């Protein structure tokens, strides 16, 4: 296969439960990215956790998101890389092992190894989604970056798969194709969030990336360059908003404002706190919490039947944040070996990472370094969108860049060649990547 030398125009799409966000970008084979246009549209309930709730409304939302980015520019990339907050049935890592018959690794042999791994996680009516950026290769138990052309006896691959309902994948694909695009690849949401805000060095050192979404929370754990696991839970910041609505009888928009205006710590700090100080044994030991835990300053509620004080707001938010994080992090942090491997601690991203002082709160809770994950630097990225909310979108672009490099290097040659046929061949081969 001839390696690509020209830039490839792509459209990245993040199908969130609150908004559909898109970015048009051009990608060179060396992974250089130029973001050109960005836009979004609220889902208004048309898509939830990757499941289309109303097809007509979902089509309208997608088209509005695309138009908000591309408008009348005439720019029309064909290839779409997308992510959606699917709630997986299983998230598993499998090995595929094949004999190198002629002594040299070829593209066809890579496909055989991938197929051997995929066969171990197939189930009826489930899509077995492969995480391309987590793919690892070994020849005779020696790790290599690109096995093509290397001699040896046994080729082994380590792959991450996510089992999600086939109907969810098919309806997302149909939605994208109805607007004249082609779905090139899907990215599991926790991995997209991680790719958008951590570096290769973070992966080597060990990090847990928590994406706090509206209707879900996801986790991706890396150590020694390898993805150790990724999962999602059905608890998100929407639950905190509902709690605030219940205690104040206010409308949703005002509860949302309470969450993101007052957050976990309401009064300004006199100085920055070192949450890794040995004297801080719990959240309550934070100096700001000690100073303001009894802050009974009333907060006027305009759409509810009762006012609320700042201490109560903090109590409501912190209780639910603890529950959400406990559910997603318990397996990792209860394992001493995994906990010790997190030299870079926890990275919080997604819309929920905008809750004021949440990083300090989580650091005190788990006695680990915690930072807010902002989108990695990309040429053309809008400064106004340099917030945790847009990190998954940045991760989809990073995934697309990795994909295009692998394709240029011949690692994806077999798949791409099959897709270049007729419409039916494209459909059959694309579904074959997942089932």
Secondary structure, DSSP 8 states (H G I E B T S, - for coil): -----S-EEEEEEEE-SSEEEEEEEEE-TT--EEEEEEEEEE-TTSEETTEES-HHHHHHHHHHHHHHHHTTS-----EEEEEE----SEEEEEEEEEE-TTSB--HHHHHHHHHHHHGGG--TTEEEEE-GGG-EEEETTEEES--TT-B-SEEEEEEEEEEEEHHHHHHHHHHHHHTT-EEEEEEEHHHHHHHTT--HHHHHH-EEEEEE-SS-EEEEEEETTEEEEEEEES--HHHHHHHHHHHH---HHHHHHHHHHH-S--S--SS---TT-TT--SGGGSHHHHHHTT---EE--SSSSS-EEHHHHHHHHHHHHHHHHHHHHHHHHTSHHHHHH-TT-EEEESGGGGSTTHHHHHHHHHTS-EEE------BT--GGG-SGGGHHHHHHHHHHHHHHHHHHTTTTHHHHHHHTS-HHHHHHHHHHTT-
